[in-house]
Amino acid sequence: MTIKVSEKFLRLAGAVACIVGLAILAGCGVRQKVIVTSEPTGAVVSMNGVNLGRTPVEQPFLWFWYYDFIAEKKGYKTAGVRKRFRSPVWLWPPLDLVMEAMPFYVPSVKRVHIKMDPLQDRPAPSYEISEQASSS
């Protein structure tokens, strides 16, 4: 038993296969980034020991795992926070292969906010000179 396939169908199937192949080859994939903010703004922040700069700051990351953030600013206590970035459902196997082959970027944005407490203001020491101490 032979099946006759029209030439029109073969051309259409070939065109669809080329389009799908080009889309897979030109896949843009998933772009992960973290946005770090602080209260007060302008704190110097580091992620796993790597200096990112002053807040607010954006930084790409590769792995969904634990990250340590430390923020420092003059006049404020140094603050740190550990965050675990969990992967979104669309990056679980086998969906991750499909998402990486998409012909557009798929954003995955995580946000971290660090609140820092001000240092305790110490009163200036007062020096009083007593009359008895100065006369001897």
ABEGO torsion letter per residue (X at the ends): XBBBBBAAAAAAAAAAAAAAAAAAAABAEBBBBBBBBBOBBGBBBBBGGBBAEBOBBBBBBABBBBBBBBBBBBGBBBBBBBBBBBBBAAABOAAAAAAAABABBBBBBBBBBBBBBBBBBBBBBBBBBBAAAAAX
